Amino acid sequence: MYPASARFLRTLAESHRVISEVELHRTDGTVELLDHTGGSVTADRSSACRRTCTVTVADPSIIPSTARDRVSVYGSYLVIRRGIDYGGGKKELVPLGVFRLDRVTGDRDKGPATLEGKSFEAYLSDDKFTAATSTRGYGTVATAINYLVSSSMPSLTVDTSRLIDTAIGTTTWDVQGDRMDAIREVAQAAGCEVYCDATGTLVVAPLPDPLTTVPVWDVAAGERGTLIQAIKGMSADGVKNGILATGENTEDNAVRVSALVVDNDPTSPTYWSGPFGHRPDFISSSTLTTTAACTAAATVELASRRLPNAVADLSSLPNPALEPGDIMRAIYLDATRELHQVQSLTIGLEPSSEFTLSLIGGKEDS
């Protein structure tokens, strides 16, 4: 979760004045605050670009007719924030994302204009390899990722502070290969996922473990709580309880390595030795050169593929500081307490908008 103040989090459950800001960063370096009437930001762990946005602007003059107009889809970007106006000139805003502006549409005479954007993974994904590209000379996860990013977007900040750096094998991607997919493949060797966070930084980090991570936020029903509605269910579709990761690297003439990671929690409904049975899946990468690297890669993949033994879609008072992957606690009217991991969220820019959370995990909390 973005580090908001204690006052901010406390005020979310009280009557407060919501504010939002949309900055347009033009290709000439100038910045303009857009007078917007609505919009939303969605952040989803399962999306290639973790964050997407739509912004509604009443003024139709913002709709471009040429590439040189005030708003350009050829390099402009949006910075979006939402927060609280405490009054007396005091306010607190938290970031919702930095978005490449991809599309502007609307009635040219009457408006409104709708702006659409994606977080900066889109730049890396679109910059396909124009020559065969190798990790040779960049023998760890951190150095390889920094090389792959800096050769495309040298100004993009990469955060590897939560990464336990790991040696990788030499891997070569062919012409037309997806650069962002290559970065994710390298990160997988250290058991990490890669995404742009709310500040626009490219983060390389392991997925928090719901069993060991302290919840960052409570969503509670009842008086002074933030829970509006909870729709719960269970599904086994696509659920896997074991991942076999294999590494075989002919470029380095390395021996074949592998590791099988399974759900070994006897209390879990997807327990490998339980009635759910064995439902494995498989990953393979030449970046994996040790059993430890295979184990780390399989562990992070299992965390995603084991997902919905229980799912919950919650509507609550908005908390713009939450991030996908955060661990949170849901407290229902019958006093049941469950720990969930945020899979996706959508937050509106209008003061009256609800906050929709898709959660996975459903671990009972004492």
Secondary structure, DSSP 8 states (H G I E B T S, - for coil): -----HHHHHHTTS--EEEEEEEEE-TTS-EEE--EEEEEEEEETTSSSSEEEEEEES-GGGS-SSTTSSS-TTT-EEEEEEEEEEETTEEEEEEEEEEEEEEEEE-TTT--EEEEEEETHHHHHHS--SS-EE-TT--BHHHHHHHHHHTT-TTS-EE-TT----B----EE-TT--HHHHHHHHHHTTT-EEEE-TTS-EEEE----TTTS--SEEEE-STT--EEEEEEE---TT--SEEEEEE--TTTT---EEEEEE---TTSTT-TTSTT---EEEEE-TT--SHHHHHHHHHHHHHHHT--SSEEEEEES--TT--TT-EEEEE-TT--EEEEEEEEEEEESSTT--EEEEEEEEEE--
